[in-house]
C-alpha cells in the first residue's frame, strides 16, 4: 500500500497500512512508499535538543544587543558592526522558528510525494538536482542588481530606516512570499505564477495577472541587462572574467552528470579554483597586448547578452544554467561573507546619521520622494521582490528533490539576499557623506568637477550622527578618492553600483590579510566585477522563466495547448525567441539611444517589481484561505496588505503628484509647455529632440503606471472575491496535483540530520543511489 494524498493534509502510511507519524508528532520516523526499497522520507521530532536551545539563546542575545545598539546609539562614532550582528542573528532565528511555523501550520510538506522534478524528469527542464547546487542556482537567480543598488540609494535617508525594512521586511514579507510561492508551484507540477493565478483566481483575475506578469518580466530583464552592460562596457577585465564562467560551468555540468556523478564537493572545489583563476587572470588580460579584444561597446554587449540568454534558456538546465549559477553563488556569498567579516574586524563607523532630513522632505539627490512610500520601493529586492516569485515558480520547482527542501531554498535563499542588501547598505553608510552624495547626485547638479561638486555637497546641510554640521569638504578630496580607486573621477557615478564598490574597497583594503591581496583600486574593480557576475545570473534564469511563463500563457489559448508542455522543443524555442526578442530589442534601443528603449522604462522598475509581489501574495493569500482558513492567513496577508498600500500610494504619487521630480504627467505637461513656447531646453534635456523624448517617455511611463496599477487592483479584487466565497462556503478545493509516490531520497537541508544519515546508509547498503542521475534516459 502506498501513501494516499489529501489536499488538506498529506498523511503517509506504512506498507502494512498503519498510519505513520506526521511532522507534528514527537517521535522520529522513516517513511517508505515501497516495502522492497529503502525509506524515501523521514519525519523529524519537533523538539529542540538542549544544545540547540543554548545555541539559539546565544544567537538571540547577540541579535538583541545589535538591535539595542542600533536603536539607541547616537553620536559621531556608531559602529557598523551592530547592524551585521542584528541582521545575522535575526535571520537565523527567523529561519528556525518563523519559517518552521509556516511549514507546519500551512504547507505541511510531504516527502513521500514526487516533486515535479522527479515525476516529470526529462533531463532538460525537469530533473532532481542536488539541494546544494539548487540553492546556489536559486540564490544566484533571484539576487540581481536590486539588493546591491537599492539599499545604496536608500542610504541617503540614513542607516536606520533601511536597516529596519531590509531585516524585518524580509522576515515577514520577502522570504514568506518566496517560500510560499515555491511550495505552491511544487504542488502544481511546477506551474508559473501567472498560470497559478489563472487556476486559483478565475479567468478575469488570472488573465490580468498573466498580462501584468509577462510585461513586467520583460522590463525587469531589460533593466538588469542595461545595468549589466554598464558594468561590463569598455572593461576587458570584467568581460574576460564573466565570459570564462560559461565554459567553466559547462565543464562542471558535464563533470557532475557523466564524469563524477554526485561529487558535488569535488566539482565545487575545482570550480572555485577555476573561477578565482578567471578573476585574477582578468587583470593580466586587461594589461596584455591582446586585451583590446575583450573591450566591447554597449550595442555589441546587448547582442551578446541576448544570444547568451537564448542559449541558457533552451540548453538542458544541468549543462549551463544550474552549474553557472551555483558557481556564481560562491563568488557572491563568499564576497559578502568576506565583507561581513571585514566589517567585524575593522568596525568602521557609520558616517550617515540614523535618519537624514532627506527622509522627511523628500529632496534626496539619489532619488526624490519621502520615506513613505519610496524607501520601500527603492530598496525593493533586499526586502521583497516580485521577480523572486517568478523564479520560485519557474526553474526552482522543476529541479527540487523534496518538498521539505523548500524552506531552506525558498525562505533561506531570500534571507541570504537580504544579507547582501544589508552589506550594501553598510558599505554605503561608511563612506564620507560628501563623497556619497557627490557620487549619487546627477551631473546636472554636481557640475562634474571637484570644485562644483564640493560647492554642491557643502550646500546640502549635512550633519553627523550627533546632529552637528559637517565641515566643508575640500575639492581635492574628490580627486584623491578617484585616484585611490584607479578612476578618473568618482563624481556623479550614479546608479548605486560604483558607490557599493567604493564602500567595499574602503573596508577591504583596511582589513589584515585582505590588504595583502590588493590595494583600494584592486578591491574597487573586484567589487565591480562581483556586481556584474551577480546580474548575469539573473538574466539567464530570468529568460528561462520568461519562456515558461509565455508557454503557460499561450497554452490557455484554444488550439495552442501543446505549449503548456515544457518538454516540447519546438514550443521551447518559439517561446524563448519571442521573449528574448522582446527584452533584447528594448535593451538594444536603450544602449543606442540615451533617451529611448529601456532608458524610457527604467523608472518603472521599482514600482513594477513591487506590484508583481502584490500579484504573487494575492495568489498565496487566496490559496492559504482555501487550505487552512483565516487562522494562519495573516502570515501572507500581512505583507500583502502592506505592500499593496505602499505600491498603490507610490503609483498614485507617480501619476498625480504636482512635483515634477515625482509625477510623470506633471513633467510631461511642463515639457509640452516648454516646446509650445519655443524653448529648446528643459531640465536635463539640452536639445529640442531631447525635450520631445521627455514628452514621449513620460507619456509611456505615466500610461503604464496606470495600466499596472489597474491590473494589480483587478487581481486583488479577484483574490478577495475568492476568499469571501471560500469563507461563505466553509472551504474550497485547491488545484493541487495528486503526485505519485516518491522513489528517491534526499536530506532537507545542507547538512543531513542523524536520521537522514541513517536513511542514506540504508540506500548505500542496498546498493542503490538515492537520487540517480539521468535515470529516465
Number of C-alpha atoms within 10 A of each C-alpha: 13 18 24 15 18 11 13 14 15 18 17 26 20 18 17 9 11 10 12 18 21 23 19 14 14 13 13 16 18 18 23 25 24 17 13 8 14 24 25 27 28 24 21 20 16 14 12 9 10 8 9 11 12 12 11 15 13 13 20 17 13 18 23 17 16 22 21 12 16 22 12 9 16 15 14 17 14 21 20 25 23 22 24 23 19 24 24 22 21 22 24 17 17 21 18 14 11 17 22 17 16 18 19 14 12 21 25 21 21 23 25 30 27 24 31 27 24 26 19 19 20 18 19 16 24 27 27 28 25 19 22 17 21 24 27 24 28 28 29 30 30 30 29 26 24 26 29 29 28 26 34 32 29 28 29 29 24 22 27 17 18 32 25 18 19 29 25 18 21 29 26 20 24 31 30 26 31 33 26 31 27 33 25 25 26 28 23 23 22 27 26 32 31 27 26 26 29 21 17 21 26 16 13 14 26 26 21 22 30 27 16 23 30 18 16 21 26 21 22 23 29 30 25 24 28 24 19 23 25 17 21 26 18 17 20 23 26 29 24 22 24 21 13 17 23 20 12 20 25 18 19 26 23 16 18 21 15 11 12 13 15 18 12 15 11 12 20 18 12 13 23 16 11 17 22 13 13 21 20 14 15 23 19 13 20 20 13 10 9 11 17 15 12 19 19 18 14 20 17 13 23 26 15 14 22 25 14 17 26 21 18 24 28 21 14 18 23 24 22 25 28 31 29 30 30 26 28 28 24 17 20 22 18 12 17 22 15 14 22 26 16 21 26 17 14 17 18 22 18 26 25 27 25 26 18 22 18 21 22 14 12 18 15 22 19 24 20 17 22 17 19 14 18 23 24 28 26 24 27 28 32 34 32 33 32 28 28 30 27 30 27 32 31 26 28 30 33 27 30 28 29 30 23 21 23 30 27 21 30 29 27 25 24 31 29 21 30 30 26 26 30 30 28 29 31 32 28 31 29 22 23 14 22 23 21 30 27 29 27 26 24 20 18 10 15 23 18 19 18 20 16 17 27 23 17 17 22 16 10 14 12 21 18 20 22 14 15 12 11 14 12 14 18 15 15 12 14 23 18 15 18 17 15 18 21 16 14 12 18 26 27 24 19 19 19 24 25 23 29 29 26 30 26 29 26 23 24 27 21 18 18 12 10 15 16 10 11 15 18 23 20 18 24 27 22 22 21 21 22 22 26 26 28 27 26 29 27 28 27 25 29 28 27 29 24 28 28 30 27 26 25 26 23 17 18 16 10 8 9 14 14 17 24 21 14 19 17 11 12 12 21 21 15 14 24 26 20 14 26 24 14 16 23 26 17 23 32 23 18 24 23 14 13 13 21 19 21 28 20 22 22 17 14 22 22 23 25 28 24 25 30 26 30 27 32 31 31 27 32 28 27 28 27 25 25 23 21 16 18 16 11 17 19 14 21 24 20 14 23 23 16 12 22 22 14 20 27 19 15 23 23 15 18 25 20 15 17 14 15 15 15 19 20 27 23 20 22 23 15 15 24 18 14 17 17 9 9 9 15 15 17 20 10 13 16 12 13 16 13 17 24 20 18 25 21 17 20 22 18 17 22 20 14 16 20 15 13 24 19 15 21 25 20 19 27 24 15 23 26 17 15 21 23 13 14 19 14 10 9 10 15 17 12 17 14 14 14 15 19 17 21 24 20 25 23 25 22 22 16 13 10 14 13 10 17 22 14 14 24 22 14 16 20 13 10 11 9 14 13 19 18 14 18 14 11 11 7
